[in-house]
């Protein structure tokens, strides 16, 4: 990812760098003053990073990041599409490998016993999640809570029913003859 330096350098794709370099903005805009930071901030936004994460890495303030994003909406959207396509391509490759591995394991019971399927399915699920995140799709967060049981849920439901009954008006309904 662009936001993670390798050997002290951060690399970004040319599309965003070109957009920053050719931006028609006022002379004191971040694109003119600090084009590397502007490009990095846009790359991070395209990756789905939060404003806080972008600010922490680049040192830019919320207002600067928001203005940068607004001025570079089209290149940012193009980069997101590229990242999404990469994510879906990776997910499809992993899906095909998982399918091959599953067939291979099905044909070899000894290897099947050694292999943890999670080692193939987890990267597939992560790649899919990242692809959808790059498209701006809804994120699903699974939270595991300890201490809650079915009995606790039933007690909570009964408590709600009791409150409803307390405010209810009793009505006698008799059918007309």
C-alpha positions in Angstrom: 0.0 0.0 0.0 1.2 3.5 -0.7 0.9 4.6 2.9 3.5 2.1 4.1 7.1 3.3 3.4 9.5 0.7 1.9 13.2 1.5 2.5 12.2 5.0 3.6 10.3 5.7 0.4 6.6 5.9 -0.4 5.4 4.9 -3.8 2.2 5.9 -5.4 0.6 5.2 -8.8 1.2 7.9 -11.5 -2.5 8.8 -12.0 -2.8 10.6 -8.7 0.7 12.2 -9.0 -0.2 13.4 -12.5 -3.5 14.8 -11.2 -1.7 16.7 -8.4 1.0 18.0 -10.8 -1.5 19.2 -13.4 -4.1 20.5 -10.9 -5.4 24.0 -11.8 -5.3 25.4 -8.3 -4.3 28.6 -6.6 -0.5 29.0 -5.8 -0.9 28.4 -2.0 -2.9 25.1 -2.4 -1.4 22.0 -1.0 -1.0 20.6 -4.5 1.5 23.4 -5.2 3.2 23.7 -1.8 3.6 20.0 -1.0 2.8 17.8 -4.0 4.3 14.7 -2.4 2.1 15.0 0.7 -0.9 15.8 -1.5 -0.3 12.7 -3.6 0.2 10.5 -0.6 -2.9 11.9 1.1 -5.0 11.2 -2.0 -3.5 7.7 -2.3 -4.4 7.0 1.3 -8.0 8.3 0.8 -8.3 6.0 -2.2 -7.3 3.1 -0.1 -10.1 3.9 2.3 -8.0 5.4 5.1 -9.7 7.8 7.5 -8.9 11.5 7.7 -7.3 10.9 11.0 -4.9 8.2 9.5 -4.1 10.5 6.6 -3.4 13.4 9.0 -1.2 11.3 11.2 1.0 10.2 8.2 1.1 13.4 6.2 0.8 16.1 8.9 -2.0 17.7 7.0 -5.1 19.1 8.8 -8.7 18.1 8.4 -9.5 21.2 6.3 -6.6 20.7 4.0 -7.4 17.0 3.5 -11.1 17.7 2.9 -10.3 20.5 0.4 -7.7 18.3 -1.4 -10.3 15.5 -1.7 -12.9 17.9 -3.0 -10.6 19.3 -5.7 -9.4 15.9 -6.8 -12.7 14.0 -6.8 -12.3 12.5 -10.3 -8.7 11.2 -10.1 -9.5 9.9 -6.6 -12.5 8.0 -7.9 -10.4 6.6 -10.8 -7.8 5.3 -8.3 -10.5 3.7 -6.2 -11.8 1.9 -9.2 -8.3 0.7 -10.0 -7.8 -0.6 -6.4 -11.2 -2.3 -6.5 -10.4 -4.0 -9.8 -7.1 -5.2 -8.3 -8.8 -6.4 -5.2 -11.4 -8.4 -7.3 -8.7 -9.8 -9.5 -6.8 -11.0 -6.5 -9.9 -12.4 -4.9 -10.7 -14.3 -8.1 -7.2 -15.7 -8.3 -7.4 -16.8 -4.7 -10.8 -18.3 -5.2 -9.5 -20.3 -8.1 -6.4 -21.5 -6.1 -8.7 -22.4 -3.2 -10.8 -24.4 -5.6 -7.8 -26.2 -7.0 -6.4 -26.8 -3.6 -9.8 -28.2 -2.4 -9.9 -30.6 -5.4 -6.3 -31.6 -4.7 -7.0 -32.2 -1.1 -10.2 -34.1 -1.9 -8.1 -36.4 -4.1 -5.5 -36.9 -1.3 -6.8 -37.7 2.1 -3.3 -37.5 3.7 -2.8 -34.0 2.5 -6.3 -33.1 3.4 -5.6 -34.0 7.0 -2.6 -31.7 7.1 -4.2 -28.6 5.4 -6.2 -26.0 7.1 -8.8 -24.7 4.7 -8.9 -21.4 6.6 -5.4 -20.7 5.2 -7.0 -20.3 1.7 -10.4 -18.9 2.6 -9.3 -16.2 4.9 -7.1 -14.4 2.3 -10.0 -14.7 -0.2 -12.4 -13.1 2.2 -10.0 -10.3 3.0 -9.4 -9.6 -0.7 -13.2 -9.4 -1.3 -13.6 -7.1 1.7 -10.9 -4.8 0.5 -12.3 -4.7 -3.0 -15.8 -3.7 -1.7 -14.2 -1.2 0.6 -12.4 0.4 -2.3 -15.8 0.7 -4.1 -17.2 2.4 -1.0 -19.6 -0.4 -0.2 -20.9 -0.9 3.3 -18.6 -2.5 5.8 -19.7 -5.3 8.0 -18.2 -5.6 11.4 -18.7 -8.8 13.4 -18.5 -8.3 17.1 -18.3 -11.3 19.4 -19.6 -10.5 22.9 -19.0 -12.7 25.9 -21.4 -13.2 28.8 -24.6 -12.9 26.8 -26.7 -16.0 26.5 -30.0 -17.1 25.0 -31.5 -16.9 28.5 -30.3 -13.2 28.8 -32.0 -12.4 25.4 -35.3 -14.1 26.5 -35.2 -12.1 29.8 -34.7 -8.9 27.9 -37.6 -9.7 25.5 -39.9 -10.5 28.4 -38.9 -7.2 30.1 -39.9 -5.2 27.0 -43.2 -7.1 26.8 -43.9 -6.3 30.4 -43.3 -2.5 29.8 -45.6 -2.7 26.8 -48.3 -4.4 28.8 -47.9 -1.8 31.5 -48.8 1.0 29.1 -51.4 -0.9 27.2 -55.2 -0.2 27.4 -57.3 -3.3 27.9 -59.9 -3.8 25.2 -62.7 -6.3 25.2 -63.3 -7.5 21.7 -66.5 -9.5 21.2 -67.7 -10.5 17.8 -71.0 -9.1 16.5 -73.7 -11.6 15.9 
